[in-house]
């Protein structure tokens, strides 16, 4: 039952990040959405491997010094994913807030070599 809660938490984090990221539709945001999707899929597969004891994946906690490749993969992806998923969701949140309340740069195309002017953001 704990693995179901973990899968729901991973899915919720990825969903929040994707909604906030796809709100902007900029190239950096599309890359962020891809990273969130891949990270969520990897973490979900790790939870499933751990919960179903796939090739002794649940032994990743106490296998040292004789860990298998699956155990090392589960151990490292959980460790890195537990840090990266909240960080990517936080980046998506900050980018969405800045888009909503920020300004954007507009260049004056009538004059070549003109400096960009910062103008308040208007509704698109």
For each residue, the residues with C-beta under 8 A, 3 or more apart:
1: 4 5
2: 5 6
3: 6 7 47 48 50 51
4: 1 7 8
5: 1 2 8 9
6: 2 3 9 10 47
7: 3 4 10 11 44 47 48
8: 4 5 11 12
9: 5 6 12 13
10: 6 7 13 14 40 43 44 47 85
11: 7 8 14 15 40 44
12: 8 9 15 16
13: 9 10 16 17 40 85 86 89
14: 10 11 17 18 36 37 39 40 85
15: 11 12 18 19
16: 12 13 19 20 89 92 93
17: 13 14 20 21 32 33 36 85 88 89 92
18: 14 15 21 22 33 36 37 92
19: 15 16 22 23
20: 16 17 23 89 92 93 95 96
21: 17 18 24 29 30 32 33 36 92 95 96
22: 18 19 25 29 33
23: 19 20 29 96 99
24: 21 29 95 96 99
25: 22 29 30
26: 29 30
27: 30 31
28: 31 32 95
29: 21 22 23 24 25 26 32 33 92 95
30: 21 25 26 27 33 34
31: 27 28 34 35
32: 17 21 28 29 35 36 88 91 92 95
33: 17 18 21 22 29 30 36 37
34: 30 31 37 38
35: 31 32 38 39 88
36: 14 17 18 21 32 33 39 40 85 88 89 92
37: 14 18 33 34 40 41
38: 34 35 41 42
39: 14 35 36 42 43 81 84 85 88
40: 10 11 13 14 36 37 43 44 85
41: 37 38 44 45
42: 38 39 45 46 77 81
43: 10 39 40 46 47 77 78 81 85
44: 7 10 11 40 41 47 48
45: 41 42 48 49
46: 42 43 49 50 57 73 74 77 78 81
47: 3 6 7 10 43 44 50 51
48: 3 7 44 45 51 52 54
49: 45 46 52 54 55 57 70 74
50: 3 46 47 53 54 57 58 60 74
51: 3 47 48 58
52: 48 49
53: 50 56 57 58
54: 48 49 50 57 70
55: 49 68 70
56: 53 59 63 68 70 71
57: 46 49 50 53 54 60 70 71 74
58: 50 51 53 61
59: 56 62 63 67 71
60: 50 57 63 67 70 71 72 74 75 78
61: 58 75
62: 59
63: 56 59 60 66 67 68 71
64: 67
65:
66: 63
67: 59 60 63 64 71 72 75
68: 55 56 63 71 72
69: 72 73
70: 49 54 55 56 57 60 73 74
71: 56 57 59 60 63 67 68 74 75
72: 60 67 68 69 75 76
73: 46 69 70 76 77
74: 46 49 50 57 60 70 71 77 78
75: 60 61 67 71 72 78 79
76: 72 73 79 80
77: 42 43 46 73 74 80 81
78: 43 46 60 74 75 81 82
79: 75 76 82 83
80: 76 77 83 84
81: 39 42 43 46 77 78 84 85
82: 78 79 85 86
83: 79 80 86 87
84: 39 80 81 87 88
85: 10 13 14 17 36 39 40 43 81 82 88 89
86: 13 82 83 89 90
87: 83 84 90 91
88: 17 32 35 36 39 84 85 91 92
89: 13 16 17 20 36 85 86 92 93
90: 86 87 93 94
91: 32 87 88 94 95
92: 16 17 18 20 21 29 32 36 88 89 95 96
93: 16 20 89 90 96 97
94: 90 91 97 98
95: 20 21 24 28 29 32 91 92 98 99
96: 20 21 23 24 92 93 99 100
97: 93 94 100 101
98: 94 95 101 102
99: 23 24 95 96 102 121
100: 96 97
101: 97 98
102: 98 99 121
103: 118 119 120 121
104: 118 119 121
105: 116 117 118
106: 116 117 118 119
107: 114 116 117
108: 111 114 116 117
109:
110: 114
111: 108 114
112:
113:
114: 107 108 110 111
115:
116: 105 106 107 108
117: 105 106 107 108
118: 103 104 105 106
119: 103 104 106
120: 103
121: 99 102 103 104
122:
123:
124:
